[in-house]
Every structure is written in structure tokens, then in C-alpha cells.
Amino acid sequence: MGQAQSALDFKLLSLTFALRDRLFPRITILNEVGIAPGSVVLDYGCGPGGYIVPLASLVGSTGTIYAQDMDPRALRSVEAIAERHGLKQVKTIQSDCKTGLPDVSVDVVLLYDIVHHLHDPDAIMEELYRVLRPDGILSFSDHHMKERDIASYFSRHNLFAIRERHKKTCTLTKVIYGSDVHR
């Protein structure tokens, strides 16, 4: 993704997100996605973990949440949230691109407010395409991008197509090439 933040920047980001999450609960955004119990979800660029608790309520005890971030402080925050709430279905991945997950193993990828930070978006889009199941969903939101830029961004990569626009997110699906489901 992008460059690592200073400790102070990370603390300020975490406080800002905590306030945001109190004022605008993350479950309202996640309800647009249609996450079912038992789903495998990858929160790519999870930050300090604002989506973890509401995600856990949606996937239930039979689902799995992979929280990926390049910043170990973000992952420690996610692990603390999971511990505090007894969320055994949360697993963390420290990486700036590759997830280490098996091909076509994820039902839903959350890509929220991170695209503008990516240092190698082509490689990351390829990775998300690789791990997402053929019928999976990429749920996207980035308030730093205008709507026309979002369509242009995804058509440039030609891996995902916008299926539906919601109030806060876009639902994208994989573009399948012949019988090859993960290129």
C-alpha cells in the first residue's frame, strides 16, 4: 500500500475512525454488501479495525474475517478488538500486497478508503481477483475518488465490473475470462 505512518499519525487516525464509527456505525455500510453467515471476508487495508465487530455479527461464528494491513499497529488493534469481544473468527495478515490466501477462497473483499493510498494498485487488484471466488463480491468505497474516476479505475484494470451502486458503496463482481476463474 502506501508509506508507513508515524505513531502520532496512526493514533490520530485511530481516534478519528473511532469518532466516525460512533457517529456513523459501520454496520450501515456493511448492510449494503449482503454478507451472509458463514462468509469468508477479507478486509483489505483494515486499518485499526472499525469494521471487525460489525463484520463478526454478520459472518457469525462459522464465518472467517481476514483483516489485512501493512501496519503492525493496525493489526495489533484488530487483535485487541477480537480478544476483547471474543471473536475467534478474526485472523490478521500483515502485507502490503499478497495475502497468502488460497486461490478463489474469499466470498467478499472490502476495499474501503484505501485505493488512493495504494503504491501498486495493479498488483493489488490482481491479488484480490485471485483470492475472490467467481461469484464473490468486491465491495468498494473511497470518498477520495469521484464517481467517474471509480468507473475509469476499474475499467482500466478490467478485472472487476460494477454490478450495483449503493448509497455508500459499489458492488463489483469478477470479470471471468473463459474457463479461467482466477487468471
C-alpha positions in Angstrom: 0.0 0.0 0.0 1.4 3.4 0.8 4.1 4.7 3.1 4.1 3.7 6.8 2.6 6.3 9.1 4.2 7.8 12.2 3.0 6.7 15.6 1.3 10.0 16.1 -0.4 9.9 12.7 -1.7 6.4 13.5 -3.1 7.5 16.9 -4.9 10.4 15.3 -6.2 8.2 12.5 -7.5 5.7 15.1 -9.2 8.4 17.1 -10.8 9.9 14.0 -12.1 6.5 12.9 -13.4 5.8 16.5 -15.4 9.0 16.4 -16.6 8.3 12.8 -17.7 4.8 13.8 -19.7 6.2 16.8 -21.4 8.8 14.6 -21.9 6.6 11.6 -21.9 2.9 12.6 -20.1 0.7 10.1 -22.9 -1.8 10.1 -25.0 0.6 7.9 -22.3 0.3 5.2 -21.9 -3.4 5.6 -25.6 -4.0 5.3 -25.3 -2.8 1.7 -23.0 -5.7 0.9 -25.2 -8.6 1.7 -22.7 -10.6 3.8 -24.2 -13.9 4.9 -23.5 -16.1 8.0 -20.6 -18.4 7.2 -19.0 -16.0 4.7 -15.2 -15.6 4.3 -14.5 -11.9 4.2 -11.2 -10.1 3.5 -11.0 -6.6 4.9 -8.1 -5.3 2.7 -6.4 -2.3 4.3 -8.4 -2.8 7.6 -6.7 0.0 9.5 -7.4 0.0 13.2 -10.4 -2.4 12.8 -13.6 -0.3 12.7 -15.4 -3.0 10.6 -14.3 -6.0 12.7 -17.1 -6.2 15.3 -20.0 -5.5 12.9 -18.4 -7.9 10.4 -18.3 -10.6 13.0 -22.1 -10.1 13.7 -22.7 -10.7 10.0 -20.5 -13.7 9.3 -21.3 -15.3 12.7 -19.2 -18.0 14.4 -19.0 -20.1 11.2 -17.5 -17.3 9.1 -14.0 -16.0 8.8 -12.7 -12.5 8.8 -9.2 -11.8 7.4 -8.0 -8.4 8.4 -5.1 -7.3 6.2 -2.9 -4.3 6.6 0.7 -3.4 6.2 0.9 -1.6 9.5 1.6 -3.9 12.5 -0.1 -1.3 14.8 -3.3 -1.7 12.9 -3.2 -5.5 13.2 -2.4 -5.2 17.0 -5.5 -3.0 17.2 -7.6 -5.6 15.4 -6.3 -8.4 17.5 -7.1 -6.4 20.7 -10.7 -5.8 19.4 -11.0 -9.5 18.6 -9.7 -10.5 22.0 -11.9 -8.0 23.8 -15.0 -9.3 22.0 -14.1 -13.0 22.0 -14.1 -13.1 18.1 -12.3 -16.3 17.2 -13.1 -15.9 13.5 -10.7 -13.0 13.1 -7.3 -13.6 11.6 -4.8 -10.9 10.7 -2.4 -10.7 7.7 0.5 -8.3 7.6 1.3 -7.5 4.0 1.5 -4.6 1.5 0.1 -6.7 -1.3 0.0 -10.5 -1.2 -2.5 -12.1 1.3 -1.2 -15.6 1.3 -4.7 -16.9 1.0 -5.6 -19.7 -1.4 -7.0 -19.0 -4.8 -10.8 -18.4 -5.0 -11.2 -18.7 -1.2 -12.9 -15.4 -0.3 -16.6 -14.6 -0.6 -16.4 -10.8 0.0 -13.5 -8.4 -0.2 -13.9 -5.0 1.5 -11.8 -2.3 -0.2 -12.8 0.8 1.8 -11.0 4.2 1.7 -7.6 2.6 0.7 -7.3 2.8 -3.1 -5.9 6.3 -3.0 -3.1 5.0 -0.8 -2.0 2.0 -2.9 1.5 2.1 -4.2 1.0 -0.8 -6.7 -2.7 -0.9 -7.5 -2.3 -3.3 -10.4 -0.6 -5.9 -8.3 -3.2 -5.5 -5.5 -6.2 -5.8 -8.0 -4.6 -9.0 -9.3 -4.3 -10.3 -5.8 -7.9 -9.5 -4.9 -9.0 -11.0 -8.2 -7.0 -14.2 -7.4 -8.5 -14.8 -3.9 -12.1 -13.8 -4.7 -14.5 -16.6 -5.6 -16.1 -16.5 -9.1 -19.4 -15.5 -7.6 -17.8 -13.3 -4.9 -18.2 -9.6 -4.3 -15.7 -6.8 -4.1 -17.3 -4.0 -2.0 -15.7 -0.7 -2.8 -15.8 2.7 -1.3 -13.3 5.6 -1.4 -14.6 9.0 -0.6 -11.4 10.5 -2.1 -12.5 9.4 -5.6 -15.2 10.9 -7.8 -17.8 8.5 -9.3 -16.4 8.9 -12.9 -12.9 8.1 -11.5 -14.2 4.9 -9.9 -15.6 3.6 -13.2 -12.4 4.6 -15.0 -10.2 2.9 -12.4 -12.0 -0.4 -12.5 -12.3 -0.5 -16.3 -8.6 0.2 -16.6 -7.8 -3.0 -14.6 -10.5 -5.0 -16.5 -10.8 -7.5 -13.6 -13.9 -6.3 -11.9 -17.2 -4.8 -13.2 -19.5 -2.6 -11.3 -22.7 -4.5 -10.7 -24.6 -2.1 -8.4 -24.1 1.3 -6.8 -25.4 1.8 -3.3 -25.6 4.8 -1.0 -22.1 4.4 0.4 -20.5 1.5 -1.6 -20.3 -0.1 -5.0 -20.6 -3.8 -5.5 -18.3 -5.2 -8.1 -18.0 -8.7 -9.5 -15.2 -10.6 -11.2 -14.9 -10.4 -14.9 -14.5 -14.1 -15.9 -12.4 -15.0 -18.9 -13.4 -18.3 -20.4 -13.0 -21.2 -18.0 -10.2 -19.5 -16.1 -11.7 -18.2 -12.9 -8.6 -16.7 -11.4 -6.4 -15.8 -14.4 
